Amino acid sequence: MGSKNVKLWEANSHEYILFDIVGHLEKNAILGGAEFLKSEGLQFVHLSENHMSTNLSLVVIANSTEDGIDAVVRRIRWRKNYLFGLKGWTDLRIAVVDLSRDPRKRVITNAAGERLREVLKANASLPAAY
């Protein structure tokens, strides 16, 4: 006879998202935000027996952006493994919503932030930047 109380497997995933709204976004500001999350964001990671992943995300909504911000955002990559990944990992996700390209408002993300792009597009009806 089976039991409904048997737990075969469990994995916990967490995401912490920080939002920032700025008039004009410069390259140094987005790099500073990424560095802030790398150092201060780790306080949100709680390694437990069932920890799989924690995503630290930064979403910046800007009225305008500095030229070349796309390349800077796309180059930001960071992952921290715990016990070679056996205890899970933390990824850094970055997304920039650029409102200056009206009517072609766009969302720029790093590789880890691709899922953020889809969520932001769905919630703000914005096309993706390519």
NORTA-V830010 format. One record per backbone hydrogen bond with DSSP energy under -0.5 kcal/mol. CO is the residue of the C=O (numbers start at 1). NH is the residue of the N-H. E is the energy in kcal/mol with one decimal. If there is no record, write none. Layout:
co: [CO | CO]
nh: [NH | NH]
e: [E | E]
//
This chain:
co: [3 | 6 | 12 | 12 | 14 | 16 | 18 | 20 | 20 | 22 | 23 | 24 | 25 | 26 | 27 | 28 | 29 | 30 | 31 | 32 | 33 | 34 | 35 | 36 | 36 | 37 | 40 | 41 | 42 | 44 | 45 | 46 | 48 | 50 | 52 | 53 | 54 | 54 | 55 | 55 | 56 | 57 | 58 | 58 | 59 | 59 | 60 | 60 | 61 | 62 | 64 | 66 | 68 | 69 | 70 | 71 | 72 | 73 | 74 | 75 | 78 | 79 | 80 | 81 | 82 | 83 | 85 | 88 | 89 | 90 | 91 | 91 | 93 | 94 | 95 | 96 | 96 | 97 | 97 | 98 | 101 | 103 | 105 | 106 | 107 | 108 | 110 | 111 | 113 | 113 | 114 | 115 | 116 | 117 | 118 | 119 | 120 | 121 | 121 | 127]
nh: [6 | 8 | 52 | 53 | 55 | 57 | 59 | 22 | 61 | 63 | 64 | 26 | 66 | 30 | 31 | 32 | 33 | 34 | 35 | 36 | 37 | 38 | 39 | 40 | 41 | 41 | 43 | 44 | 45 | 46 | 47 | 48 | 51 | 12 | 89 | 14 | 56 | 91 | 16 | 57 | 93 | 18 | 60 | 95 | 20 | 61 | 62 | 97 | 22 | 99 | 25 | 69 | 72 | 73 | 74 | 75 | 76 | 76 | 111 | 77 | 92 | 81 | 90 | 83 | 87 | 86 | 88 | 82 | 54 | 80 | 56 | 93 | 58 | 110 | 60 | 98 | 108 | 62 | 99 | 106 | 104 | 105 | 127 | 98 | 129 | 96 | 113 | 114 | 116 | 117 | 118 | 119 | 120 | 121 | 122 | 123 | 124 | 125 | 126 | 107]
e: [-0.8 | -0.6 | -3.0 | -1.5 | -2.9 | -3.2 | -2.9 | -0.5 | -3.0 | -1.5 | -1.2 | -0.5 | -2.6 | -1.6 | -2.1 | -2.2 | -2.2 | -2.0 | -2.2 | -2.3 | -2.1 | -2.1 | -1.9 | -3.0 | -0.8 | -0.9 | -1.3 | -2.0 | -1.1 | -0.5 | -0.6 | -0.6 | -1.5 | -3.3 | -1.4 | -2.2 | -0.5 | -1.4 | -2.8 | -0.6 | -2.8 | -2.7 | -0.5 | -2.5 | -2.2 | -0.5 | -0.6 | -3.1 | -2.6 | -2.9 | -2.5 | -1.6 | -1.4 | -2.7 | -2.4 | -1.4 | -0.7 | -1.1 | -0.5 | -0.5 | -1.8 | -0.5 | -2.1 | -0.6 | -2.4 | -2.0 | -1.0 | -2.5 | -1.8 | -2.5 | -2.8 | -0.6 | -2.3 | -1.7 | -2.8 | -0.7 | -2.9 | -2.9 | -0.7 | -1.7 | -2.4 | -0.7 | -0.7 | -2.3 | -1.4 | -3.0 | -0.8 | -1.2 | -0.6 | -1.8 | -1.5 | -1.9 | -3.1 | -2.7 | -2.2 | -2.0 | -2.1 | -1.8 | -0.7 | -0.6]
//
